[in-house]
Amino acid sequence: MVNAPVTIATRDALEHEARRLGFCAFGVAPAGGAEGAADRLDSWVADGMHGDMAWMADRLVHRRSPRGLWPDARSVICLGMSYAPAADPLALDDHPGIGRISAYAQGKDYHDVVKKALKHLARWLVADAATRGLGAIGVKVFTDTAPVLEKPLAHAAGLGWQGKHTNLVSREHGSWLFLGEIYTTLELPPNAPDSDRCGSCTACQDACPTDAFPAPYRLDARRCISYLTIEHKGPIPEEFRKAIGNRIYGCDDCLAVCPWNKFADLAHANRAFLPRGELAAPELADLLALDDAGFRALFSGSPIKRIGRNRFMRNCLIAAGNSGDARLLLQVQPLTDDADPVVAEAARWAAGELTR
């Protein structure tokens, strides 16, 4: 394994290849971890703000720093791929019969797109290192599903800073970046961390429909619509149902209002994430008619498929109950006897709302 620092030429060539593969943001962070990130994570989990995402607590020792996951790591190559939406993510707020899907989930599954590009880049790095006489090097690629503190590492690598909504904000790409990492045994020259440029702005905090931010830079996932509609498996607490409105998968509100988005260049957006026509503004009536096979067919190649038909139907029923459109009772009523108890409960609630 190579532990000695490599030349700037290797790093520059790596960045060039990353951009060729569709990444619009590139930086390198040391493998020792982002300063203060582990302590903030420990505090967040200790306060129970991760909800029922048990995997956050189960692998804290691996998540605290890159070397906690892989002791041989010397550098973390941090990468960003833009999914900046051309349309206003808030535009469907006043269309209760339409299901709102988060901008990131309207195109291809980012797990597949980003992971494929990361693997290509990692193979290129291994081959390039061999060509430059650096010997055999180790690499591991990650995007979202591994115990990696992606946003603090991206901040440390100069890709942007964690905004008050806790997501990464970039001067060039706004709040619209998918993140990926390559851990490597190469010791690459690191970038300087970016600076926090949120200033006195509280737009993201003010926009949250469920008051999920107890303080700037701190998110209580248990109150977050993205968590409730994607990660949470049981019934959605009634105190949040009206605030969910017509959001059926995720929520873009805190991201969409960020003033830095005005600098996001749509030319950098990866075309793989362009919205599929059937997912940009789907009718709730159509979605409520889906059985398991129909759900799988519609969301093939989409990250939405990962939550399964039952959780998705629960979300659609909450939106139906909020729609005020009694015509949806035709689709809602049969679901009150659904085999899944969470779906059946959501259908009874929706039917009650629509018959008031």
Buried (B, 14 or more C-beta within 10 A) or exposed (E): EBEEBBEEEBBEBBBEBBBEBBBBBBBBBBBEBBEEBBEBBBEBBEEEBBBBBEEBBEBBEBBBBBBBBBEBBBBBBBBBBBBBBEEEBEEBBEEBBBBBBBBBBBBBBBBEBBBBBBBBBBEBBBEBBEEEEBEEBBBBBBBBEBBBBBBBBBBBBBBBBBBBBBBBBBBBBBBBBBBBBBBBBBBBEBBEBBEBEBEEBEBBBEBBBBEBBEEBBBBBBBBBBBBBBBBBEEBBEEEBBEBBBBBBBBBBBBBBBBBBBEEBEEEBBBEBBBBBEEBBBBBBBBBBBBEEEEBEEBBEEBBBBEBBBBBBBBBBBBBBBBBEEEEBBEBBBEBBEBEBEBBBBBBBBBBEBBEE
